[in-house]
Amino acid sequence: QVQLVESGGGLVQAGGSLRLSCAASGISFSINVMDWYRQAPGKQRELVATITSGGSTNYADSVKGRFTISRDNAKNTLYLQMNSLKPEDTAVYYCHTWRPSYDAYWGQGTQVTVSS
């Protein structure tokens, strides 16, 4: 049974920082691509950051230079360090995992609210 459990969300003032975590089980974590997505009220879910099994990363333009995605394969955990947060970063953040020819999975999401 695959489980992706996000944590670390909360309420923070603009300019502040949060670190999200995603604990994974039931998957071959070290060989899966891991992503963070977010969905703001009334908007489509969007890709925020990706990290491959080899550690290559990619970011949405809106978060480049402020967010850092990382993974700890020994702990089966994905992270998203978010700095210099802005009100427009307010959203539910989701952990997502996939690899070619296999099913993709989503976590339940964690709310991030940035006040101005």
Buried (B, 14 or more C-beta within 10 A) or exposed (E): EEEBBBBBBEEBEEEBEBBBBBBBEEBEBEEBBBBBBBBBEEEEBEEBBBBBBEEEEEBBEEBEEBBBBBBEEEEBBBBBBBBEBBEEBBBBBBBBBBBEEEEEBBBEBBEBBBEE
